[in-house]
Every structure is written in structure tokens, then in C-alpha cells.
Amino acid sequence: MNQSAVVAKRCERWQTVCHTDDLVADSGVVAWLDGAQVAIFYLPGVEPSVFAVDNRDPRSGANIIGRGLVGSLQGELVVAAPLYKQHFSLLSGECLEDAGQRLRVWPVRINGTAVELGVV
């Protein structure tokens, strides 16, 4: 079981941030939750198919992660930050090139047509 799934089981409150019609396959969209920008990525054919991480790039400070390219690197599902191209794991938020950089990972699920983020 991945980290997001473990955290999701502990969430007591879920907040709808968008709907499945708002998602773009193999790409990101950005939602707002409790004062934070959250990048949500939809990867059909992968289980789980939705991932949520902070939209703020820790290196540049810009809110751009949701515009990053998604793919696989070293067997890990990643998003590449648009400015400096560092790769962040969609499961753990860890930066593959710099252990000192990390994105917050948000619990996310699809409930019917609602995309929900878990509030821990």
C-alpha cells in the first residue's frame, strides 16, 4: 500500500475541490484548499490514477508544479518542475535529484464524480 493510500485511510474530512470532468489525462490541474495551492495529476491506466502534491516549487518558490510534465523515472511516477526540471515523486513528494527538496503529498480520491482532497 502506498503512502497516499495509508494517509487516505486516516482522513476524517474530505473536501471536494473539482470534478472528474475538470481533470486532464496525463496532466495537472490546480485547486485551492485551506490557503494552499494543490496540483492534481490524473494518470489513467495507473493505480491509483490521481495524485496530489503542493503546487509550489521548493527551488524557485513559484506556484508552477501543476504545469509540469509527468512521466516515469527510475521506476518512479514523477512530475518535472517546469523551471529547473527537478523530478518529484508523485507518491512521496521526494525530489529524485536533491534529497533536501520535497513536495507535500495530499491524500486524494475520486468519490463518484467528485475529486476530493483529504484534510489531515
C-alpha positions as CSV (number, residue, x, y, z in Angstrom):
1,M,0.0,0.0,0.0
2,N,1.5,3.4,-1.0
3,Q,1.9,6.3,1.4
4,S,-1.1,8.2,-0.1
5,A,-3.4,5.2,0.5
6,V,-2.2,4.9,4.1
7,V,-2.8,8.6,4.8
8,A,-6.2,8.4,3.0
9,K,-7.4,5.8,5.4
10,R,-6.7,8.2,8.3
11,C,-8.5,11.2,6.8
12,E,-11.6,12.2,8.8
13,R,-12.6,15.0,6.5
14,W,-12.6,15.2,2.7
15,Q,-13.1,18.4,0.7
16,T,-14.4,18.4,-2.9
17,V,-12.0,20.6,-5.0
18,C,-13.1,19.8,-8.5
19,H,-14.9,17.1,-10.6
20,T,-13.6,14.4,-12.9
21,D,-14.7,16.4,-15.9
22,D,-12.1,19.1,-14.8
23,L,-9.2,16.6,-14.9
24,V,-6.9,16.4,-18.0
25,A,-5.4,13.0,-18.7
26,D,-1.6,12.8,-18.2
27,S,-1.6,16.4,-17.0
28,G,-2.1,18.6,-14.0
29,V,-4.8,21.0,-12.7
30,V,-4.5,23.2,-9.7
31,A,-7.0,23.5,-6.8
32,W,-7.2,25.7,-3.7
33,L,-7.6,24.1,-0.3
34,D,-7.2,25.8,3.1
35,G,-5.0,28.5,1.8
36,A,-2.7,26.2,-0.3
37,Q,-2.5,25.6,-4.0
38,V,-2.6,21.9,-4.7
39,A,-1.5,20.3,-8.1
40,I,-3.7,17.3,-9.0
41,F,-2.5,14.9,-11.7
42,Y,-4.7,12.4,-13.5
43,L,-2.9,9.3,-14.9
44,P,-5.5,6.9,-16.4
45,G,-4.3,3.4,-16.5
46,V,-2.3,3.7,-13.4
47,E,-3.5,2.7,-9.9
48,P,-4.1,5.0,-8.1
49,S,-5.0,7.3,-11.0
50,V,-5.0,10.6,-9.2
51,F,-2.1,12.2,-7.3
52,A,-2.0,15.5,-5.3
53,V,1.1,17.5,-4.3
54,D,1.9,21.1,-3.4
55,N,1.8,23.4,-6.4
56,R,4.8,25.5,-5.0
57,D,8.2,24.5,-6.4
58,P,10.6,24.5,-3.4
59,R,13.5,25.6,-5.5
60,S,12.1,28.5,-7.4
61,G,9.2,29.4,-5.0
62,A,6.9,29.7,-8.0
63,N,3.5,28.1,-8.0
64,I,4.0,26.0,-11.2
65,I,4.2,22.3,-10.3
66,G,0.7,21.8,-11.8
67,R,2.2,22.8,-15.2
68,G,5.0,20.2,-15.0
69,L,5.4,17.2,-17.3
70,V,4.5,13.8,-15.8
71,G,6.3,10.5,-16.5
72,S,8.3,7.7,-15.1
73,L,12.0,8.0,-14.0
74,Q,13.9,5.2,-12.3
75,G,10.6,3.3,-12.0
76,E,9.0,6.2,-10.1
77,L,6.0,8.2,-11.2
78,V,7.2,11.8,-11.3
79,V,6.4,15.4,-12.2
80,A,9.2,17.5,-13.6
81,A,9.3,21.1,-12.3
82,P,8.9,23.5,-15.2
83,L,11.7,25.9,-14.4
84,Y,14.7,23.8,-13.1
85,K,13.4,20.4,-14.3
86,Q,14.0,18.6,-11.0
87,H,11.8,15.4,-10.7
88,F,9.4,14.9,-7.7
89,S,7.8,11.5,-6.9
90,L,4.0,11.7,-7.2
91,L,3.7,9.1,-4.4
92,S,6.2,10.5,-1.8
93,G,6.9,14.1,-2.9
94,E,10.6,13.4,-2.7
95,C,13.0,15.1,-5.2
96,L,15.0,12.5,-7.1
97,E,17.9,14.8,-7.7
98,D,18.1,16.6,-4.3
99,A,17.0,14.9,-1.1
100,G,16.7,18.3,0.6
101,Q,13.7,19.3,-1.6
102,R,10.3,17.8,-1.2
103,L,6.7,18.5,-2.1
104,R,3.8,17.9,0.4
105,V,1.7,15.0,-0.7
106,W,-2.0,15.3,-0.2
107,P,-4.5,12.4,0.2
108,V,-6.7,12.4,-2.9
109,R,-9.6,10.2,-4.1
110,I,-12.3,10.1,-6.6
111,N,-15.8,9.8,-5.0
112,G,-18.4,9.4,-7.8
113,T,-17.5,12.4,-10.0
114,A,-16.0,14.5,-7.2
115,V,-12.3,14.8,-6.8
116,E,-11.6,15.1,-3.0
117,L,-8.6,16.1,-1.0
118,G,-8.1,14.7,2.5
119,V,-7.6,17.1,5.3
120,V,-5.4,15.5,7.9
